[in-house]
């Protein structure tokens, strides 16, 4: 009772695979030619038994009789050729079925009702290697031909009614038995093959999905690390240069404190990002959104830039993905000003919250050394990827008469708690 319940529970909770083939079936599968030769030998032996046993039948129809001597040579040749055709039953089962029909027709010329297993094996082979439908049509065609030929033989007195009907009944049973067994074996083989093909496709799809997921996660972490490291280091370098240019310790103290604060924030964000790599099971599906816009503006001011932040509209119920994208846009844009804009003194950050989205614009009055320096790095490319994932658009380019502008538009999404 315990084993039975375990079996039923496992069949409900997991996929039950077919049992692996046994030793004998594995041997036949590895040596198909030997198996076919053995089938030919068995069919030859079984086909000769009715002929050898005919002397014990009623008088006048033994193998030494005139009737048997007239048909035995030709019948033997037909039976041997038909059995030898079983060697190609895997590649050409329909030809073997036609050969078995000829052998069954030859049996009707015998003085006594005899038959062999050739039609059984042929029907089985068609059902296994072609299909159950083909076996049904083939067996029906063979029996139709044999019935028509038998009626002609009876009408022309070339064979007796007993021989014809005995042959038809025996061959009909052989066709039914071979077809049923072949349909069962063939269906199981095709089912197992379909399961194997399906499992192989699932493995390939699983590996592809794992690779895509890993690639997506690497790109996301690379964006996060770039945003954290690039901005923080840029601010720290700008502050350090300002501190180094001054000899007044009191005046440089705020700059040193700003460097330390920026480093601590960078380390905190770095730990949060690396935590995703250390514990994949506990990692959230997306990085924790933290609004760093105010911190970014403050760090730019500490670096000596006249930075202004204007926020309009209602930022309530802003989803985490959009909030993170807005923070990163401001952060990367300000970082690019600190790194690339020469003679820049002012940075303007404008965030407009609308019912259907958020618009972010970051401009400066500097003189960029080259437009390629802004577009060739990972920063703007990462911003485009991030904004694209949020369903928005972003543009970046020089302003007239001077300066640089980054403008993004991100649609609102339903906030998820």
C-alpha positions in Angstrom: 0.0 0.0 0.0 2.8 2.4 0.8 4.6 1.8 -2.5 1.4 2.2 -4.4 0.7 5.5 -2.8 4.2 6.8 -3.5 3.9 5.8 -7.1 0.6 7.6 -7.5 1.9 10.7 -5.8 5.0 10.8 -7.9 3.0 10.5 -11.1 0.9 13.5 -10.1 3.8 15.6 -9.0 6.4 15.0 -11.7 6.8 13.7 -15.2 6.9 9.9 -15.4 9.4 8.9 -18.1 9.2 5.6 -19.9 11.3 2.8 -18.4 14.6 2.3 -20.2 14.9 -0.7 -22.5 16.1 -3.9 -21.1 19.3 -5.8 -22.1 17.7 -7.8 -24.8 16.0 -4.8 -26.4 19.2 -2.8 -26.3 21.1 -5.6 -28.0 18.5 -5.8 -30.8 18.6 -2.1 -31.2 22.4 -2.1 -31.6 22.4 -5.1 -34.0 19.4 -4.7 -36.3 20.9 -6.9 -39.1 21.4 -9.8 -36.8 17.8 -9.4 -35.6 16.5 -9.4 -39.1 18.6 -12.5 -40.0 17.1 -14.3 -37.0 13.6 -13.3 -38.1 14.3 -14.7 -41.6 15.5 -18.0 -40.1 12.5 -18.3 -37.8 10.1 -17.5 -40.6 11.7 -20.1 -42.9 11.5 -22.8 -40.2 7.9 -22.0 -39.3 6.9 -21.9 -43.0 8.4 -25.4 -43.7 6.6 -27.0 -40.7 3.2 -27.2 -42.4 4.8 -28.8 -45.5 6.7 -31.3 -43.4 3.6 -32.1 -41.3 1.4 -32.9 -44.3 2.1 -36.7 -44.4 0.0 -37.1 -41.3 -3.0 -35.4 -43.0 -5.7 -37.5 -44.8 -4.4 -39.8 -47.5 -3.6 -38.3 -50.9 -2.3 -35.0 -49.9 1.1 -35.9 -48.4 4.4 -34.4 -49.7 5.0 -37.6 -51.7 1.8 -37.2 -53.6 1.6 -36.0 -57.2 -0.1 -32.8 -56.2 2.6 -31.8 -53.8 5.4 -32.8 -56.2 4.0 -30.4 -58.8 3.8 -27.3 -56.6 6.5 -27.9 -54.0 9.5 -26.6 -56.0 7.8 -23.4 -57.1 6.2 -22.9 -53.6 9.6 -23.4 -51.9 11.3 -20.8 -54.1 8.5 -18.2 -53.5 8.6 -18.8 -49.7 12.4 -18.5 -49.5 12.4 -15.3 -51.5 9.6 -13.9 -49.5 11.4 -14.6 -46.2 14.7 -13.2 -47.5 12.8 -10.0 -48.3 12.5 -9.5 -44.6 16.1 -8.3 -44.6 14.9 -5.0 -46.0 11.8 -4.7 -43.8 13.1 -1.7 -42.0 14.0 0.4 -45.1 11.2 -0.9 -47.4 8.4 -2.4 -45.4 5.8 -1.9 -48.2 7.9 -4.0 -50.5 8.0 -6.7 -47.9 4.2 -6.5 -47.5 3.8 -6.9 -51.3 6.2 -10.0 -51.2 4.1 -11.5 -48.3 1.0 -11.1 -50.4 2.7 -13.1 -53.2 3.6 -15.8 -50.8 0.1 -15.9 -49.3 -1.3 -16.2 -52.9 1.2 -19.1 -53.6 -0.1 -20.9 -50.5 -3.5 -21.2 -52.2 -2.0 -23.4 -54.9 -1.0 -26.0 -52.3 -3.1 -29.2 -52.1 -3.7 -28.6 -48.3 -4.4 -25.4 -46.3 -1.0 -24.1 -45.1 0.4 -20.7 -44.2 3.4 -19.0 -42.6 4.1 -15.9 -40.4 5.4 -13.8 -43.3 2.3 -11.6 -43.5 2.3 -11.1 -39.7 5.9 -9.9 -39.7 5.3 -7.7 -42.8 2.2 -6.0 -41.4 4.0 -5.5 -38.1 6.9 -3.9 -40.0 4.7 -1.5 -41.8 2.9 -0.4 -38.6 6.2 0.2 -36.8 8.2 1.9 -39.6 5.5 3.6 -41.6 2.5 4.0 -39.4 -0.7 2.4 -38.2 -2.8 3.9 -41.0 -0.4 2.5 -43.7 -0.6 -0.9 -42.0 -4.4 -0.8 -42.0 -4.6 0.2 -45.7 -1.9 -2.3 -46.6 -3.5 -5.2 -44.8 -6.9 -4.3 -46.3 -5.4 -4.2 -49.7 -3.6 -7.6 -49.3 -6.8 -9.3 -48.0 -8.8 -7.8 -50.8 -6.3 -9.2 -53.4 -6.2 -12.6 -51.7 -10.0 -12.8 -51.5 -10.4 -11.9 -55.2 -7.7 -14.3 -56.3 -9.2 -17.0 -54.1 -12.6 -16.7 -55.7 -11.0 -16.9 -59.1 -9.1 -20.0 -58.1 -12.3 -21.6 -56.8 -14.2 -20.7 -59.9 -11.5 -22.2 -62.2 -11.0 -25.3 -60.1 -7.3 -24.5 -59.6 -7.8 -24.7 -55.8 -10.3 -26.1 -53.4 -12.7 -24.1 -51.3 -11.1 -25.6 -48.1 -7.6 -24.4 -49.1 -8.7 -21.0 -50.1 -10.9 -20.2 -47.1 -8.4 -21.8 -44.7 -5.6 -19.6 -46.2 -7.8 -16.5 -46.0 -8.7 -17.1 -42.4 -5.1 -17.8 -41.4 -3.7 -14.8 -43.3 -6.4 -12.5 -41.9 -5.5 -13.5 -38.4 -1.8 -12.9 -39.1 -2.6 -9.4 -40.6 -4.7 -8.5 -37.6 -2.3 -9.7 -35.0 0.8 -8.2 -36.7 -1.0 -4.9 -37.3 -2.2 -4.6 -33.6 1.2 -5.5 -32.2 3.0 -3.2 -34.7 0.6 -0.3 -34.0 1.3 -0.6 -30.3 5.1 -0.9 -30.6 5.2 1.8 -33.3 3.1 4.2 -31.4 5.2 3.8 -28.3 8.4 4.2 -30.2 7.1 7.4 -31.9 5.8 8.7 -28.5 9.2 8.1 -26.9 11.0 9.8 -29.9 8.6 12.7 -29.6 9.3 13.0 -25.9 13.1 12.9 -26.5 12.8 15.5 -29.2 10.7 17.7 -27.0 13.0 17.4 -24.1 16.0 18.3 -26.3 14.2 21.4 -27.6 13.3 22.3 -24.0 17.0 22.0 -23.0 18.1 24.2 -25.9 15.4 26.7 -25.1 16.4 26.7 -21.4 20.0 27.2 -22.2 19.1 30.1 -24.6 16.8 31.7 -22.0 19.6 31.3 -19.4 22.1 33.0 -21.7 19.7 35.8 -22.5 18.9 36.3 -18.8 22.6 36.3 -17.9 23.4 38.7 -20.7 20.5 41.0 -19.7 21.6 40.9 -16.0 25.2 41.6 -16.9 24.2 44.6 -19.0 22.0 45.9 -16.1 24.8 45.5 -13.5 27.3 47.1 -15.9 24.9 50.1 -16.2 24.6 50.4 -12.5 28.3 50.1 -11.8 29.1 52.6 -14.5 26.6 55.1 -13.2 27.8 54.7 -9.7 31.6 54.7 -10.3 31.7 57.2 -13.2 29.7 59.9 -11.4 31.2 59.4 -8.0 34.8 59.4 -9.2 34.2 62.3 -11.5 32.8 64.4 -8.6 35.6 63.2 -6.3 38.3 64.2 -8.9 36.7 67.6 -9.4 36.6 68.2 -5.6 40.1 66.9 -5.2 41.4 69.3 -7.9 39.7 72.2 -6.1 41.2 71.2 -2.8 44.7 70.8 -4.3 44.5 74.3 -5.9 43.9 76.0 -2.5 46.4 76.4 0.3 43.8 77.5 2.9 43.0 74.4 5.1 39.8 76.0 6.4 38.4 76.8 3.0 39.3 73.3 1.7 37.6 71.5 4.6 34.1 71.5 3.0 35.6 70.1 -0.2 37.3 67.3 1.7 34.1 66.5 3.6 32.3 66.4 0.2 34.8 64.0 -1.1 34.4 61.7 1.9 30.6 61.9 1.6 30.6 61.1 -2.1 32.9 58.1 -1.5 30.6 56.8 1.3 27.6 57.1 -0.9 29.4 55.4 -3.8 30.5 52.5 -1.5 26.9 52.1 -0.3 25.5 51.9 -3.8 28.3 49.6 -4.8 27.6 47.2 -2.0 23.9 47.2 -2.9 24.7 46.4 -6.5 27.3 43.7 -5.7 24.8 42.1 -3.3 22.8 41.1 -6.3 25.8 39.1 -7.6 26.6 37.5 -4.2 23.1 36.3 -3.4 21.1 35.7 -6.6 18.2 34.0 -4.8 17.6 37.0 -2.6 18.2 39.6 -5.3 15.3 41.7 -6.4 14.2 41.6 -10.0 15.3 45.3 -10.3 17.7 47.4 -8.4 16.2 49.4 -5.5 15.2 52.8 -6.7 16.7 55.7 -4.7 16.2 59.3 -5.8 19.7 60.7 -6.0 18.8 63.8 -8.0 19.2 66.1 -5.0 22.6 64.5 -4.1 23.8 64.8 -7.7 22.9 68.5 -7.8 24.6 69.0 -4.5 27.8 67.3 -5.6 27.9 69.5 -8.7 27.5 72.6 -6.6 30.3 71.3 -4.2 32.5 70.9 -7.3 32.0 74.7 -8.1 29.2 74.7 -10.6 26.2 76.9 -10.5 23.7 74.1 -10.5 20.0 74.7 -10.5 17.2 72.1 -10.1 13.6 72.9 -11.1 11.0 70.3 -10.4 7.4 70.9 -11.5 4.3 68.9 -11.4 3.2 66.2 -9.1 5.8 63.4 -8.6 3.5 61.3 -6.4 2.9 57.7 -7.3 6.0 57.6 -9.5 6.9 54.0 -10.2 10.4 52.8 -9.2 11.6 52.1 -12.7 10.8 55.6 -13.9 12.2 57.2 -10.7 15.5 55.3 -11.2 15.7 56.3 -14.8 15.2 60.0 -14.0 17.9 59.8 -11.3 20.3 58.1 -13.7 19.6 60.6 -16.5 20.4 63.5 -14.2 23.4 61.8 -12.7 25.0 60.8 -16.1 24.3 64.2 -17.7 25.9 66.1 -14.8 28.8 63.6 -14.9 29.4 64.3 -18.6 29.4 68.1 -17.9 32.0 67.6 -15.2 34.2 65.4 -17.4 33.8 66.9 -20.9 32.4 70.4 -20.8 35.3 73.0 -20.7 34.6 76.5 -19.4 31.3 75.4 -18.0 29.9 77.4 -15.1 26.2 76.5 -15.0 24.1 73.4 -15.1 20.3 73.5 -15.3 18.3 70.5 -14.4 14.5 70.6 -15.2 12.1 67.8 -14.3 8.5 68.1 -15.4 6.0 65.7 -14.0 2.8 65.2 -16.2 -0.1 62.9 -15.7 1.1 60.7 -18.5 4.9 60.9 -18.1 8.1 62.7 -16.9 10.3 65.0 -18.9 13.9 65.5 -17.9 16.2 68.2 -19.4 19.8 68.8 -18.4 21.7 71.7 -20.1 25.0 73.4 -19.5 26.9 76.4 -20.9 30.2 74.8 -21.5 32.2 74.2 -24.6 32.5 70.5 -25.3 35.8 69.5 -26.8 34.2 67.0 -29.2 30.8 65.6 -29.6 32.2 62.1 -30.0 33.5 62.2 -26.4 29.9 62.4 -25.2 28.5 59.7 -27.5 31.3 57.2 -27.8 31.3 56.1 -24.1 29.1 53.8 -22.1 27.2 56.6 -20.3 24.8 57.8 -23.0 24.5 54.3 -24.4 23.5 53.0 -21.0 21.0 55.9 -20.7 19.4 55.0 -24.0 19.1 51.4 -22.9 17.6 52.3 -19.5 15.2 54.8 -21.0 14.3 52.3 -23.7 13.5 49.7 -21.1 11.2 52.2 -19.4 9.4 52.8 -22.7 10.7 56.4 -23.2 12.9 58.3 -25.6 16.1 60.4 -25.1 18.1 62.8 -27.3 21.5 64.4 -26.7 23.4 67.0 -28.6 25.1 70.4 -28.7 23.2 73.6 -28.1 23.4 76.9 -29.8 25.5 79.1 -29.4 27.3 76.8 -26.9 26.6 74.1 -24.4 25.2 70.7 -24.3 21.6 69.4 -23.8 20.2 66.0 -22.8 16.4 65.7 -23.0 14.4 62.5 -22.1 10.7 61.7 -22.0 9.5 58.7 -20.0 5.9 57.6 -19.8 4.3 56.8 -16.4 3.6 53.3 -15.5 1.3 51.8 -12.9 3.0 51.9 -9.5 3.5 48.4 -8.0 3.8 47.9 -4.3 
